[in-house]
């Protein structure tokens, strides 16, 4: 059974930091590109960051470059999103996504991140 379980969300002040985790099971984690998306009410999910399974090459949305870092631990089958210098516009539900192909991909349930003073 495939599972992706996000954790680490919460309320943080502007300029603060959070680390999101996505613990997975039920698929060959090291083969999958892992991504973080985020979504606010009434909008589509936006890609925030991604990391390829074998090479661990990373990519980021322009809005988070230099502030967010995606990483993975293949032994623990977990992907992380380190978020620094958080802004109110980073407020969203953050989703973990595992991608192998358009026909083989999985979503987590999401974790809320709120940036507010």
C-alpha positions in Angstrom: 0.0 0.0 0.0 1.4 3.3 -1.1 1.6 6.0 1.6 2.9 9.5 1.6 2.6 11.3 4.9 3.5 14.9 5.3 4.4 16.6 8.5 6.1 19.7 9.9 3.5 22.3 8.9 2.2 25.0 11.2 2.1 28.6 12.1 5.3 30.7 11.7 6.1 34.4 11.7 7.4 36.1 8.6 11.1 35.6 8.3 10.9 32.3 10.1 11.7 28.8 9.1 10.0 25.4 8.8 11.0 22.0 7.7 8.4 19.8 6.0 8.9 16.0 5.8 7.2 13.5 3.6 7.6 9.9 4.8 6.8 7.3 2.2 6.2 3.6 1.8 4.9 1.1 -0.7 6.9 2.0 -3.7 10.5 2.1 -4.9 11.3 5.6 -3.5 14.8 6.0 -5.0 13.4 5.6 -8.6 10.8 8.4 -8.2 11.2 12.1 -8.7 9.8 13.7 -5.5 8.1 17.1 -5.6 6.5 19.6 -3.3 3.5 21.5 -4.5 1.4 24.1 -2.7 -2.2 25.2 -3.1 -4.3 28.1 -1.8 -8.1 28.1 -1.8 -9.5 28.5 -5.3 -6.3 28.1 -7.1 -4.4 25.2 -8.8 -1.6 23.4 -7.2 1.7 25.0 -8.0 5.0 23.2 -8.2 7.4 24.5 -5.6 10.5 22.2 -5.8 11.5 18.8 -7.2 14.4 16.3 -6.8 15.2 13.5 -9.1 15.6 10.1 -7.6 19.0 8.8 -8.8 20.9 12.0 -9.5 19.3 14.1 -6.8 19.3 17.1 -9.2 17.0 19.7 -7.8 14.8 22.4 -9.3 12.8 25.3 -7.8 10.0 27.7 -8.6 11.4 31.2 -9.1 9.3 32.4 -6.1 11.2 30.2 -3.7 14.7 30.1 -5.1 17.3 30.9 -2.5 14.9 30.4 0.4 13.7 26.8 0.1 15.8 23.6 -0.2 14.5 20.2 -1.2 16.4 17.1 -0.1 15.8 13.4 0.2 17.0 10.5 2.2 16.6 7.4 0.1 17.4 5.1 3.0 14.6 6.6 5.0 12.3 7.0 2.0 11.7 10.5 3.0 11.8 13.9 1.2 12.2 17.2 3.0 11.5 20.8 2.2 13.5 23.3 4.2 11.8 26.7 4.1 13.7 29.8 5.2 12.8 33.5 5.2 9.1 32.6 5.0 6.7 35.2 3.7 2.9 35.6 4.1 2.5 34.6 0.4 4.1 31.2 1.2 0.9 30.4 3.2 -0.7 27.3 1.6 -1.3 23.7 1.9 1.9 21.9 0.9 1.6 18.5 -0.8 4.2 15.9 -1.4 4.1 14.1 -4.8 6.0 11.0 -6.1 6.3 10.9 -9.9 7.5 8.0 -12.0 5.3 8.6 -15.0 1.9 10.2 -15.9 0.3 6.9 -15.0 2.3 6.1 -11.9 2.4 8.9 -9.4 1.1 9.5 -5.9 0.0 12.3 -3.6 0.2 12.9 0.1 -2.7 14.4 2.1 -1.1 17.8 2.5 0.1 19.9 5.5 -0.9 23.5 6.2 1.7 26.2 6.4 0.6 29.6 7.7 3.0 32.6 7.7 1.5 35.3 9.8 2.5 37.7 12.6 
